Amino acid sequence: MLKRRIGFAILILSSLLIFFTTAQPFNFNTASEVEEETDGFSLVAEEEEGPAPIVFGIPTDSMKIVEGEVKRGENLSVILADYNISAVTIDKLSQKAKDIYNVRKINARQKYLVLHAKDAARTAQYFIFEPNKVEYIVYDLRGDLEVKKIKREMEVVEKAISGEISHSLYASILKAGGSAQLVNTFADIYAWRLDLNRIQPGDKFKLIYEEKVVNGTRIGVGKLKAAYFEHQGQPLYAIAFDQDNDSGYFDQNGKSLKKAFLREPLEYSRISSRYTMNRFHPVQKVNKPHLGTDFAARAGTPIRTVGDGVVVEAKFTRGNGNYVKIKHNGTYTTQYLHMSKFAKGIKAGVRVQQGQTIGYVGSTGLATGPHLCYRFWKNGKQVDGLKVQLPEAEPINKKHMPTFLTQKEIIVQQMEALNTTGNKPQELLAVKEGNKSGGA
């Protein structure tokens, strides 16, 4: 009996020994040792060794760095209230900032940084806001307050893409490494010389363009310098060239690729109602002539003038809603109806250039939904703007032809060196732009 008890005790002791030597230790960290979190944004970790990082040109050895994103309904006063900054200080800051960057323009989902003191009050020393990828605003909250707008150095890289049409122009340019913006520009340039709806598999394209880069990150596409399109074995170049303070695209023979007018006032839109002498009006419920072309588009879509000219009317009427009417010359006039609003600066007497945004798609006036009604006059009579024969733009002037031919030869050599089986942009050369001081 005694032996059985001794054996049982030894078994229990052995089990306890195994448990305490193999079990994971329990975490006794207190709440103060847990990583700090604040209202949806996280603190940027600081290095344990070495100097504190320099953020936007500001040494942060005596400060904590907080990354944030503006929430819906937040403003600068709400954000900085958590960092011991009073409403009175915010008001003074707004006054100082109004000529640099209005603090009321800070919108939801935009990024910001707060640099605050390493004390219990966490008093903000700096608020840094990036309205875009090129500029940032530094609000210095110390002492007398100061606001600075700093522009990053921007690099403009010349690149080229090439490819062969497999399904659509859009998909093929994107597959080659291009963007939707490049597709739109290409389509505008070639719209008058090619029927882009009849592009076929096997057609080839090559584009040389500028790409904008900040801190090694691509932020957008600049000018399309040249394009090449081979349709059914027939080559057609588009070479950007400036003459007599005017710029345009010209083919290999020096003829302009554009007409005096763009084909349509919206990019990649759908025609919902054509010019006709008999249409059932969806609001008035009667059959009547529709002397314009309706383009279906989302509210807010930019509307562009199809040609150079002078704004003769920019106002509201019950039927037209917000509309703009432009006189291009003694022969042609165009009108754009049902806008949600006018573009900045658009009013009677203002001169506009082809492709310039003059307003935004809406549904003002007699309209059942957002769309643009586009109207066209020739010699005072309304005509179908999509069918009327329009004059071509001026070709290369004789005095500029030698310069154009030299530029053309360089472009042709670059194009011939491009392989249409490539699937990524090729870098050609680079230049730098922008303010080279204070970049971050």
C-alpha positions as CSV (number, residue, x, y, z in Angstrom):
1,M,0.0,0.0,0.0
2,L,2.9,2.3,1.0
3,K,4.7,1.6,-2.3
4,R,1.6,2.4,-4.3
5,R,1.3,5.8,-2.5
6,I,5.0,6.6,-3.1
7,G,4.7,5.6,-6.8
8,F,1.6,7.8,-7.2
9,A,3.4,10.8,-5.6
10,I,6.5,10.3,-7.9
11,L,4.1,10.3,-11.0
12,I,2.5,13.6,-9.9
13,L,5.8,15.3,-9.3
14,S,7.1,14.1,-12.7
15,S,4.1,15.5,-14.5
16,L,4.4,18.9,-12.8
17,L,8.1,19.1,-13.7
18,I,7.4,18.4,-17.4
19,F,4.6,21.0,-17.4
20,F,6.7,23.8,-16.0
21,T,9.7,23.1,-18.2
22,T,7.8,23.0,-21.5
23,A,4.9,25.4,-21.1
24,Q,5.1,28.9,-22.8
25,P,5.6,31.8,-20.4
26,F,2.5,34.0,-19.8
27,N,2.6,37.5,-21.1
28,F,2.4,39.9,-18.1
29,N,2.8,43.1,-20.2
30,T,0.7,46.0,-18.9
31,A,-1.5,48.3,-21.1
32,S,1.2,51.0,-21.3
33,E,3.5,48.5,-23.0
34,V,1.0,47.7,-25.8
35,E,1.6,49.5,-29.1
36,E,-0.3,52.8,-29.0
37,E,-3.3,53.3,-31.2
38,T,-5.3,56.5,-31.8
39,D,-8.6,56.9,-33.6
40,G,-7.8,54.9,-36.8
41,F,-4.3,56.1,-37.6
42,S,-1.0,54.5,-36.5
43,L,2.1,56.0,-35.1
44,V,5.2,55.8,-37.3
45,A,7.8,53.7,-35.5
46,E,11.0,55.5,-34.5
47,E,14.4,53.8,-34.8
48,E,15.9,52.5,-31.5
49,E,19.4,53.3,-32.7
50,G,20.9,56.2,-34.7
51,P,19.5,59.7,-35.3
52,A,15.8,60.4,-35.6
53,P,14.5,60.6,-39.2
54,I,14.2,63.9,-41.0
55,V,10.6,64.3,-42.2
56,F,9.9,66.8,-44.9
57,G,13.1,68.6,-44.0
58,I,12.2,68.7,-40.3
59,P,14.4,66.9,-37.7
60,T,12.2,64.9,-35.4
61,D,14.5,63.9,-32.6
62,S,12.4,65.8,-30.1
63,M,9.0,64.9,-31.6
64,K,6.7,62.0,-32.2
65,I,5.3,61.4,-35.7
66,V,1.7,60.6,-36.3
67,E,0.3,59.6,-39.7
68,G,-3.4,60.2,-40.4
69,E,-6.1,60.3,-43.0
70,V,-8.8,63.0,-42.9
71,K,-12.2,61.4,-42.0
72,R,-15.5,62.5,-43.4
73,G,-16.7,65.7,-41.6
74,E,-13.2,66.4,-40.1
75,N,-11.4,69.7,-40.5
76,L,-8.1,71.1,-39.3
77,S,-9.7,72.3,-36.0
78,V,-11.1,68.8,-35.2
79,I,-7.8,67.1,-36.1
80,L,-5.6,69.4,-34.0
81,A,-7.9,69.6,-31.0
82,D,-6.3,66.3,-29.8
83,Y,-2.9,67.9,-29.9
84,N,-3.5,70.9,-27.6
85,I,-4.1,73.4,-30.4
86,S,-6.9,75.8,-29.6
87,A,-9.6,77.1,-32.0
88,V,-8.1,80.6,-31.6
89,T,-4.8,79.3,-32.9
90,I,-6.5,77.5,-35.8
91,D,-8.2,80.8,-36.8
92,K,-4.9,82.6,-36.8
93,L,-3.4,79.8,-38.8
94,S,-6.2,80.0,-41.4
95,Q,-5.6,83.7,-41.8
96,K,-1.9,83.2,-42.5
97,A,-2.6,80.3,-44.8
98,K,-5.4,81.8,-47.0
99,D,-3.0,83.1,-49.7
100,I,-0.9,79.9,-49.7
101,Y,-3.4,77.0,-49.2
102,N,-6.9,77.5,-47.7
103,V,-7.3,75.0,-44.8
104,R,-11.0,74.6,-45.9
105,K,-9.8,72.7,-48.9
106,I,-8.6,69.8,-46.8
107,N,-10.8,66.9,-47.9
108,A,-11.7,63.5,-46.6
109,R,-9.3,60.6,-47.3
110,Q,-6.3,62.8,-47.8
111,K,-3.2,62.0,-45.9
112,Y,-1.5,64.2,-43.3
113,L,1.3,64.1,-40.6
114,V,1.3,65.6,-37.2
115,L,4.6,66.1,-35.4
116,H,4.0,66.6,-31.7
117,A,6.0,67.1,-28.5
118,K,7.1,64.1,-26.4
119,D,5.1,65.3,-23.4
120,A,1.8,64.4,-21.8
121,A,0.0,67.3,-23.6
122,R,1.3,66.0,-27.0
123,T,1.3,69.6,-28.3
124,A,1.5,69.7,-32.1
125,Q,4.6,71.4,-33.5
126,Y,3.8,70.9,-37.2
127,F,0.9,69.8,-39.4
128,I,1.9,68.6,-42.9
129,F,-0.6,68.1,-45.6
130,E,-0.2,66.9,-49.2
131,P,-2.9,68.2,-51.6
132,N,-1.2,66.4,-54.5
133,K,1.8,64.4,-55.3
134,V,3.9,67.3,-56.3
135,E,3.3,69.8,-53.5
136,Y,3.0,69.7,-49.7
137,I,2.0,72.3,-47.2
138,V,3.9,72.8,-43.9
139,Y,1.9,74.4,-41.1
140,D,4.4,75.5,-38.4
141,L,2.4,75.7,-35.2
142,R,5.2,77.0,-33.0
143,G,5.5,80.7,-31.9
144,D,4.1,83.2,-34.4
145,L,2.9,80.4,-36.8
146,E,4.1,80.0,-40.3
147,V,2.8,78.3,-43.5
148,K,4.9,77.2,-46.4
149,K,4.0,75.5,-49.7
150,I,6.9,73.4,-51.1
151,K,7.1,71.9,-54.5
152,R,9.0,68.7,-55.0
153,E,11.5,68.2,-57.8
154,M,9.7,66.6,-60.7
155,E,11.5,64.5,-63.3
156,V,10.1,64.3,-66.8
157,V,11.2,61.0,-68.4
158,E,10.7,60.5,-72.1
159,K,9.3,57.0,-72.8
160,A,8.1,54.9,-75.6
161,I,5.6,52.0,-76.0
162,S,4.7,49.9,-79.0
163,G,2.5,47.0,-79.8
164,E,0.1,45.3,-82.1
165,I,-3.7,45.4,-81.9
166,S,-5.1,42.1,-80.7
167,H,-8.6,43.0,-79.6
168,S,-9.1,46.7,-79.1
169,L,-6.9,49.9,-79.2
170,Y,-7.7,50.6,-75.5
171,A,-6.7,47.1,-74.3
172,S,-3.6,46.9,-76.5
173,I,-2.2,50.2,-75.4
174,L,-2.7,49.3,-71.7
175,K,-1.1,45.9,-72.3
176,A,1.9,47.6,-73.8
177,G,2.3,49.7,-70.6
178,G,0.3,52.8,-71.5
179,S,-2.6,54.5,-69.7
180,A,-6.2,55.5,-70.3
181,Q,-4.9,59.1,-70.7
182,L,-2.6,58.0,-73.5
183,V,-5.5,56.2,-75.3
184,N,-7.7,59.4,-75.1
185,T,-4.9,61.5,-76.5
186,F,-4.1,59.1,-79.3
187,A,-7.8,58.8,-80.2
188,D,-8.2,62.6,-80.4
189,I,-5.1,63.0,-82.6
190,Y,-6.2,60.3,-85.1
191,A,-10.0,60.8,-85.0
192,W,-10.1,62.8,-88.2
193,R,-7.8,60.6,-90.3
194,L,-8.8,57.1,-89.1
195,D,-12.1,55.4,-88.3
196,L,-11.0,54.0,-84.9
197,N,-14.0,51.7,-84.9
198,R,-12.5,49.8,-87.8
199,I,-9.1,49.1,-86.3
200,Q,-8.2,45.5,-87.0
201,P,-6.1,42.9,-85.3
202,G,-2.6,43.1,-86.7
203,D,-2.5,46.9,-86.9
204,K,0.5,48.4,-85.2
205,F,1.1,51.4,-83.0
206,K,4.1,53.2,-81.4
207,L,4.0,56.2,-79.1
208,I,6.7,58.5,-77.6
209,Y,5.5,60.5,-74.6
210,E,6.6,62.2,-71.4
211,E,6.1,60.6,-68.0
212,K,6.1,62.7,-64.8
213,V,8.0,61.2,-61.9
214,V,8.3,62.4,-58.3
215,N,10.5,60.5,-55.8
216,G,10.7,57.6,-58.1
217,T,6.9,57.3,-58.4
218,R,5.1,57.9,-61.6
219,I,2.4,60.6,-61.1
220,G,1.1,61.1,-64.6
221,V,1.6,61.4,-68.3
222,G,2.8,64.6,-69.9
223,K,2.9,65.5,-73.6
224,L,2.5,62.9,-76.4
225,K,5.5,63.8,-78.5
226,A,4.9,61.5,-81.5
227,A,2.8,58.6,-82.6
228,Y,2.8,56.0,-85.4
229,F,-0.1,53.9,-86.5
230,E,0.0,51.3,-89.2
231,H,-3.5,50.4,-90.5
232,Q,-3.7,47.6,-93.1
233,G,0.0,48.1,-93.9
234,Q,-0.3,51.9,-94.4
235,P,1.8,54.0,-92.0
236,L,0.6,57.3,-90.5
237,Y,2.8,59.4,-88.3
238,A,1.6,62.1,-85.8
239,I,4.5,64.5,-84.9
240,A,4.0,67.2,-82.3
241,F,5.2,70.6,-83.7
242,D,4.9,74.2,-82.7
243,Q,4.6,77.0,-85.2
244,D,3.6,80.6,-84.9
245,N,2.6,80.2,-81.2
246,D,0.3,77.3,-82.0
247,S,0.9,73.6,-81.5
248,G,-0.5,70.6,-83.3
249,Y,0.2,67.2,-84.7
250,F,1.3,66.7,-88.3
251,D,1.7,63.7,-90.5
252,Q,5.0,62.7,-92.3
253,N,4.1,65.1,-95.1
254,G,3.5,68.1,-92.8
255,K,-0.3,68.0,-93.1
256,S,-2.3,68.6,-89.9
257,L,-4.0,65.6,-88.4
258,K,-6.8,67.6,-86.9
259,K,-9.7,69.6,-88.2
260,A,-10.4,73.0,-86.9
261,F,-12.9,71.3,-84.6
262,L,-12.9,68.2,-82.4
263,R,-15.3,65.5,-83.4
264,E,-17.1,65.3,-80.0
265,P,-17.2,67.5,-76.9
266,L,-16.8,64.6,-74.5
267,E,-14.2,61.9,-74.3
268,Y,-15.4,58.3,-74.7
269,S,-19.1,59.0,-74.3
270,R,-22.2,57.3,-75.7
271,I,-24.6,59.0,-78.1
272,S,-28.1,58.7,-76.6
273,S,-30.0,60.8,-79.1
274,R,-29.0,62.0,-82.5
275,Y,-29.9,65.1,-84.6
276,T,-33.4,64.5,-86.1
277,M,-36.3,66.5,-87.4
278,N,-38.8,64.3,-85.4
279,R,-38.2,63.1,-81.9
280,F,-40.5,62.4,-78.9
281,H,-39.4,64.9,-76.2
282,P,-39.1,62.9,-72.9
283,V,-40.1,65.9,-70.7
284,Q,-42.6,67.8,-72.9
285,K,-44.2,64.6,-74.2
286,V,-44.6,65.8,-77.8
287,N,-42.9,65.1,-81.1
288,K,-40.6,67.9,-82.2
289,P,-37.3,68.4,-84.0
290,H,-34.1,67.7,-82.0
291,L,-31.5,69.9,-83.6
292,G,-28.6,68.6,-81.6
293,T,-26.8,65.5,-80.4
294,D,-27.2,64.1,-76.9
295,F,-24.3,62.4,-75.2
296,A,-25.0,60.2,-72.1
297,A,-22.3,60.7,-69.4
298,R,-22.0,60.8,-65.6
299,A,-22.8,64.0,-63.8
300,G,-19.6,66.0,-63.4
301,T,-17.9,64.7,-66.6
302,P,-15.8,67.6,-68.1
303,I,-17.2,69.2,-71.2
304,R,-14.7,70.6,-73.7
305,T,-15.1,73.2,-76.4
306,V,-14.6,71.6,-79.9
307,G,-12.7,74.5,-81.2
308,D,-11.1,77.9,-80.5
309,G,-13.5,80.8,-80.1
310,V,-15.1,83.4,-77.9
311,V,-17.9,82.7,-75.4
312,V,-20.9,84.7,-76.4
313,E,-23.3,83.3,-73.7
314,A,-22.8,81.5,-70.4
315,K,-26.1,81.6,-68.5
316,F,-29.2,79.7,-67.3
317,T,-32.6,79.4,-69.0
318,R,-35.6,77.2,-68.1
319,G,-35.2,75.0,-71.1
320,N,-31.4,74.8,-71.6
321,G,-30.4,74.9,-68.0
322,N,-26.8,76.1,-67.6
323,Y,-25.4,76.4,-71.1
324,V,-22.4,77.9,-72.9
325,K,-22.5,79.2,-76.5
326,I,-19.3,79.8,-78.4
327,K,-18.6,81.7,-81.6
328,H,-15.7,80.1,-83.4
329,N,-15.6,82.4,-86.5
330,G,-17.9,84.0,-89.0
331,T,-19.2,80.5,-90.0
332,Y,-19.4,78.2,-87.0
333,T,-21.0,78.4,-83.6
334,T,-21.5,75.7,-81.0
335,Q,-23.7,75.3,-77.9
336,Y,-23.5,73.0,-74.8
337,L,-26.6,72.5,-72.7
338,H,-27.8,71.1,-69.3
339,M,-24.5,71.7,-67.5
340,S,-24.3,71.1,-63.7
341,K,-22.0,74.1,-63.5
342,F,-19.6,76.3,-65.6
343,A,-15.8,75.8,-65.5
344,K,-13.9,78.4,-63.6
345,G,-13.6,81.7,-65.5
346,I,-16.1,80.8,-68.2
347,K,-18.3,83.8,-69.0
348,A,-19.3,85.9,-72.0
349,G,-16.4,87.6,-73.7
350,V,-13.8,85.0,-72.6
351,R,-11.6,83.4,-75.4
352,V,-11.3,79.6,-75.2
353,Q,-9.0,77.1,-76.9
354,Q,-9.9,73.8,-78.5
355,G,-10.2,71.0,-75.9
356,Q,-10.5,73.5,-73.0
357,T,-13.0,72.5,-70.2
358,I,-15.9,74.9,-70.3
359,G,-18.3,73.1,-67.9
360,Y,-19.5,69.8,-66.5
361,V,-22.3,67.4,-67.4
362,G,-25.5,67.8,-65.5
363,S,-29.3,67.7,-65.8
364,T,-30.3,71.3,-65.4
365,G,-33.2,72.7,-67.5
366,L,-35.6,70.3,-69.3
367,A,-33.6,67.1,-68.8
368,T,-34.6,63.7,-67.3
369,G,-31.0,62.8,-66.3
370,P,-27.4,63.8,-66.7
371,H,-26.3,64.3,-70.3
372,L,-25.0,66.9,-72.7
373,C,-27.0,68.3,-75.6
374,Y,-24.5,69.5,-78.2
375,R,-25.7,71.9,-80.9
376,F,-23.9,73.2,-84.0
377,W,-24.5,76.2,-86.3
378,K,-23.1,76.7,-89.8
379,N,-23.8,80.1,-91.4
380,G,-26.5,80.7,-88.9
381,K,-28.4,77.4,-89.5
382,Q,-28.4,74.5,-87.1
383,V,-26.9,71.4,-88.6
384,D,-25.7,67.9,-87.5
385,G,-22.4,68.5,-85.8
386,L,-21.3,64.9,-86.4
387,K,-21.9,65.0,-90.2
388,V,-21.0,68.5,-91.3
389,Q,-17.9,68.8,-93.4
390,L,-15.3,70.8,-91.4
391,P,-12.2,72.7,-92.5
392,E,-8.8,71.3,-91.9
393,A,-6.3,73.0,-89.7
394,E,-3.3,74.8,-91.3
395,P,-0.4,72.5,-92.5
396,I,3.3,73.2,-91.7
397,N,4.1,76.7,-93.0
398,K,6.9,76.8,-95.6
399,K,9.2,78.8,-93.4
400,H,9.0,76.1,-90.7
401,M,9.3,73.1,-93.0
402,P,13.1,72.7,-92.7
403,T,12.9,72.6,-88.9
404,F,9.9,70.2,-89.1
405,L,11.8,67.8,-91.5
406,T,14.8,67.7,-89.1
407,Q,12.5,66.8,-86.2
408,K,10.7,64.3,-88.3
409,E,13.9,62.5,-89.2
410,I,14.8,62.1,-85.5
411,I,11.2,60.7,-84.7
412,V,11.3,58.3,-87.6
413,Q,14.7,56.9,-86.4
414,Q,13.3,56.4,-82.9
415,M,10.1,54.8,-84.1
416,E,12.0,52.4,-86.4
417,A,14.1,51.2,-83.4
418,L,11.0,50.2,-81.4
419,N,9.9,46.6,-81.4
420,T,6.1,46.1,-81.6
421,T,6.4,42.9,-79.6
422,G,7.5,44.8,-76.4
423,N,5.2,44.7,-73.4
424,K,6.6,47.5,-71.2
425,P,7.6,51.2,-71.6
426,Q,11.1,51.9,-72.8
427,E,12.9,54.9,-71.3
428,L,14.6,57.2,-73.8
429,L,15.9,60.2,-71.9
430,A,15.2,62.4,-68.9
431,V,15.1,66.0,-67.8
432,K,14.3,67.6,-64.4
433,E,11.7,70.2,-63.6
434,G,10.4,72.0,-60.5
435,N,11.8,73.5,-57.4
436,K,14.9,71.6,-56.4
437,S,15.0,72.9,-52.8
438,G,13.1,71.4,-49.9
439,G,12.0,68.2,-51.6
440,A,10.7,65.3,-49.6
